[in-house]
Amino acid sequence: MAAITLRPVSRCAEHAPMSEARKAPMRSFRCPGRAVLVASSFVVKAVLRTSCRRFVARRFPEWLQPEPVPVESWNEFLGQLHDRQPSVLKGYGSDVAEKWNFEYLERQMSGSNWRVHLVPKENQRFQRVYGQGIGEGLVSLMSFPEFAKKSLAADSQHSYYMQVPYTGRPLQELGEDPYGAEMRQDRESFQWLWDVAAKAALGELDNNQLWIGRGGNLTPCHYDKAENLHIQISGRKHFLLIPPEETFAVYPYPIHHPLDSFSMVDFDRPDLQRFDRFARLQCFEATLEPGGLLYLPKYWWHQVTQSIFQQNPRCRALLAHRFLEDFTGGLVERLREVSALPSSFSTARLLTELADDWAEDTPPALRRLGDTVKGRLAELMGGLSPEELQELLEGTCAGQRLFAPVPETEVTTASQGDLGGWLPTQ
Ligand SMILES: O=C(O)CCC(=O)C(=O)O
């Protein structure tokens, strides 16, 4: 098969370049811990914000009222990307919205088996990492017709959610293209994203992941190490977004736990005694309609829910245009990113371990470095005491060991850029 090469197209060239965007009138957008300047178009936004607020008020308790993510014009959107702040652009993402329904996808994806997440219907939590004692569910390979039939069956015991690569590295590694001719052609509709990525210096694209479901599913709160542009093709999705600065209010699983990029808090039924900082969480919300594009910066925590229309179980498809993950790993790189808490958290943990384990011969400079990182973390988290910080680093928050050692179990993971479990059977 010919390699799938995707070249930038000129759709964005019609729009003003970034330098123009920066000249637009500016206003302040409140974001926890900092003020970010963005340009604005007041009239449209006022309407959008009102509907967003009504929605918010229905879904969240008084103490968890998210701010809406700004819905921007093209230039403002680029400005937000440039500042690495989440933002929504309406009406850009999808020329294919009308035709990507279950019937069309079934025709175009009939030649292969595809990776589908499968969880008990009563919880519908697709946390992408499964195993005994970790999370109920699994990842299974099935044909598209089987997936469509099962996910639409009212009496099914399970919920189904497909997550497959549409372009990028996983397909190139595969060496063949499992999509039908028309769906290959559809990739042209998304090529303008390359221009967006280049303008905002988002880095190298790794893959596009296609998420397909019938609605009602929940992807629990987690963060990714990749910059992400989400395009809603059909149906509607709600994103709850939490800045990296709030990491410790969402209580990540302890480092090295299979779910260590996930929050331990059940957002629907938070245990506020155990997770008391959750009650002070500052978060944002975005609702994506077909054609909507969300910029989700790396390290931002997100919980995603799909809307469901009982009368009309249409397909909900979302394309996640995902850039190379941050695997730098180098200490210097990590320290440079000290405001991106999850990675600093690992660094602090590592340095603490070093300092503790090699008490005799740990070079003083390394110990000082550990203390500096810990100090900065405590500061960023709003002035935690050294004891509280130590508790978090050790995964013993709320005064009790949160996890017994992970049980001997096979862990099925389908998270982040790892699409390795997906194989065609033809
Ligand atoms: O759309 C979803 O349900 C999940 C998307 C997501 O969490 C991601 O792309 O990281």
The ligand as an SDF file (V2000), in Angstrom:
LIG
                    3D

 10  9  0  0  0  0  0  0  0  0999 V2000
  -14.2550   11.0670   23.1990 O   0  0  0  0  0  0  0  0  0  0  0  0
  -14.0590   10.4030   24.1990 C   0  0  0  0  0  0  0  0  0  0  0  0
  -14.9380    9.7440   24.7580 O   0  0  0  0  0  0  0  0  0  0  0  0
  -12.7010   10.3650   24.8060 C   0  0  0  0  0  0  0  0  0  0  0  0
  -11.7170   11.2420   24.1230 C   0  0  0  0  0  0  0  0  0  0  0  0
  -10.4930   11.3850   24.9790 C   0  0  0  0  0  0  0  0  0  0  0  0
  -10.5360   11.2800   26.1750 O   0  0  0  0  0  0  0  0  0  0  0  0
   -9.2140   11.6550   24.3870 C   0  0  0  0  0  0  0  0  0  0  0  0
   -9.1180   11.7860   23.1650 O   0  0  0  0  0  0  0  0  0  0  0  0
   -8.2430   11.7320   25.1550 O   0  0  0  0  0  0  0  0  0  0  0  0
  1  2  2  0
  2  3  1  0
  2  4  1  0
  4  5  1  0
  5  6  1  0
  6  7  2  0
  6  8  1  0
  8  9  2  0
  8 10  1  0
M  END
$$$$
